[in-house]
Amino acid sequence: MPRLARRLGTQGCVFTMFVSPVDIGAAMSVGVLALVALAAREDLVRHRVPNKLNAAGWLCGVALATLAGGSEGLIDSVAGTLVGFAALFPFYWLRGMGAGDVKLMAAAGAFLGPLNALLGRVAWLAGWPT
């Protein structure tokens, strides 16, 4: 038996979290919150949202949605990406925000799906939270 497993007393299974199923919804919530938090930090410090961060976030969102819902999850994630992108693109086109912000919303849409991405956009327009 490995030394760490013997020390933890797990009888060969060091990390029990891999034995029990992972709640995909919770993983997606943590993923989108981490993506937005990292992007906010980068935006505050460097005044830009890196493409690598947006791409990694988008890939994680699509992968988790596909894992959760199969082909329907993939379609939902891609639709969320398109809605998120389309929701902020007019502001980029009018030079009201940067392209990184638009790509970030597209990546968040991959986690959220089309309806929640649209609801997030409507809430932002309404000024919630103020």
N, C-alpha and C positions, 0 to 999 in steps of 0.2 A: 504494500500500500504506500502511495506517495507520502512524503513527510508532511506536506501541507494538509492533506486529507486526514492524516492521523491526528494532527494538531487540532483540526476543526471537528473531528469526530463525525465525519459524514460518510464513512464506509465506502470510499472510492468515488464519491460524487462531490467534487469540491464546490461547485456552484450549483445550488439547487434551483436557481432561477431557470436553468436550461431544461430541467425536468418538467416543470409546470408550464402550461401554455402561456404565451405572452399575449396580453390584451392589445390587439392591433390599434384599436381606437385610442388608447392611452399613448401608445408609441407615436401615433400620428400627431396627437396633441403636443407631446413633448417635442417632436421634430419641428413642427411649425413654430412653436414658441422659441426654440433654440435658434432657428433660422432667422426669425425676426429680431431676436436679441443680438445676435452676432452682426446682423446687418445694421442695426441701430448703432452699435458700438463703432463699426467701421465708418458709418456715415458721420458720426459725431467727431471722431478722431481724424479721419482722412478726407472727409467730404466726398466720399464716393463709396459705392457698393460694388465689391469686386465680382467680376464675371464668374470666377471659380466658385465663389460662395453661392451665387444664384444657380449655377449649373449643378453643383453638388446637392443643393436643396431640392431642385427640380427632380433630379434622379432619385433621391430618397423618397420624395412624395409619390412619384409614379411607382416605384418599387413597392412601397408599403401599401398603396391603394390596390395594386395588382395582387399582392399577397393576400390582402383582405377580401377582395371581391372577384378575383380572377379576371376574365376578359371584361366584365361589366365594370369592375374597379378601374381597369386601365382606361376604358372609354370615359368614365366619370372623371378620372384624373386629367386626361387630356382636355376634356371639355372645360374643367376648372381652370386649366392653364390658359385656354383661349379666352375665357370670360375675364379672368384676372388681367390678362394682357390688354384686351379690348377696353376694359373699364378705365384704365389709366393712360392708354395711348393718346387720346385727344389732348391731355394735359402736357404730354411730352411734345406733341406736334405743335402746340401753341407756346412752347418753351416755358411752361410753368413748372416743370420738374425734369429731373435727369432720367436717362435711359435705364440706369441701374435700379431706380425705384419701380419703373414699369416691369422690368425683368424680375424684381423681387416679388411683386404682386402676382406675376405669372407663376413663379415657383411656389408661392403660398397657395395659389389656386389649385396646384397639383395635390396639395394636402387636403384642401378644404372641399373641393368639388365645385361644380358650377353655381349651385344655389347659394352656398355659403360665401363664395367669392363675391357674388353679386350683392348679397346682404351686407358683407363687409364694406363694399364700395358705397352702398346707400347709407350705411351708418356713418361713414366718413364724411359724406356730403352733408348729412344732417347735423354734423358737429358732435356726434356722440363718441366717446365721452367728452364732456366739456369741462 
